[in-house]
């Protein structure tokens, strides 16, 4: 029997982008400057716009794969893998997929929170070992009520919160006070794991295309 169910395999490949998309409206000179292979680690609290920005970047850069941590974790949860083990296995799959796509020559965008040092360290190591340029992109929204509104408005995957006050049902974390939930989000907002170099922090309360353009201008230089 395969180590992971067919549902997981299907979800992984359904999430892959179309390659060779048209880059955003940079000058020809700046497009030519974007020659280094990129490993972009997204960061930010749930609801801060990481997935939206990731997909805009992927379409603009081209030859890029977005690895969505929530797709992996949700697929495992839907195959009855317990929540804690699903989180651990999703991270393992995340890095295996990144390594495989790096071997195929794709740029990498990891769409996940970056609240654990091991997440940051693993991405930095992969980038260094394969000659990729590592960038850390943090989507920051300090308005917790806005984050809550976004979470309530989106269609959640199995691994995702439906509100800042409502953890995923599969987490089975027991009763948590509203104050504790807000404190957890405040910690995620104010204290993510970040590197010392190539850090881009963007305010994602506004237009996502404007955010995308700022990120690309910073990367190109």
Secondary structure, 3 states (H helix, E strand, C coil): CCCCCHHHHHHHHHCCCCCCCCCCCCCHHHHHHCCCCEEEEEECCCCCCHHHHHHHHHHHHCCEEEEEHHHHHHHHHHCCCCHHHHHHHHHHHHHHHHHHHHHCCCEEEEECCCCCHHHHHHHHHHHHHCCCEEEEEEEECCCHHHHHHHHHHCCCCCCCCCECCECCHHHCCCCCCHHHHHHHHHHHHHCCCCCCCCEEEEECCCCHHHHHHHHHHHHHC
